[in-house]
Amino acid sequence: MSAPFTHHADAARALIASGADIGRKAGGFCGQIIFDPVLSERQRKWLETLLERSGLPPLQDGGGS
């Protein structure tokens, strides 16, 4: 397994670039959080779910949010 993402924006970029079929709503979410300095708990949970479903590394605790 790869190292966890250290910042949520990096994880969002990786999801977009991965080619995973995450859907339009999730893709828009990822594009928006790239520019958010801090994620809410709900946003963080959704990002973690998307990463897991796409087979990407998890978000490191703290993860820039």
N, C-alpha and C positions, 0 to 999 in steps of 0.2 A: 504494500500500500504506500502511496505517496505521502509526503509530509502534509500536515493540515495547512489550510490557508490561514495566513496570519492577519489578513484584512478582508472584510466583507466585500469590498469593491473588487479585489482580485478574484474572489470566488464567483462573483456575479459575472465578471468578464469571461472567466473560464466556462461558466455555464452557457453563455451566449455563443462562445467560439467552439464549444464541444460538438455541436451538431446534434445534440440530444433533442428528442422531440418533447420539449417542455411546454409547448403551446404558446399562443399569443399573449395571454394574460400573464403567464409566468415570465415570458420574455420581456414584456413591458415593465414588470416589477423589477427584473434584474437591471434593465437600463436605468431605471429611476434611482435605485439604491447605490449605483456607482457613485453618484454625486451627494449622497446623504452622509454627513459626517458621523452620525450615530444612528443605529437601528433600534426600533422599539423591540420589546420582547417578542411580540407577535411576528414582526418582520424577520427577526433572527430565526425563529422557529420554522417559518416557511422556507427561508433560504436553506436551512439545514435539511429540511425534507427534500427540497429540490436537488441538493447535492447528493444525498443518499440515493434517491431514485435514479439519478443520472450516472451513478457509479464513480463519482468524483470524491476526492478527499474531503473530510469534514472541515468545519470552521474551527480553528483553534479557540480555546477558551479565551475570552477577551476580544479576539478577532477584530480589533479596531472599532468595536462598537460598544 
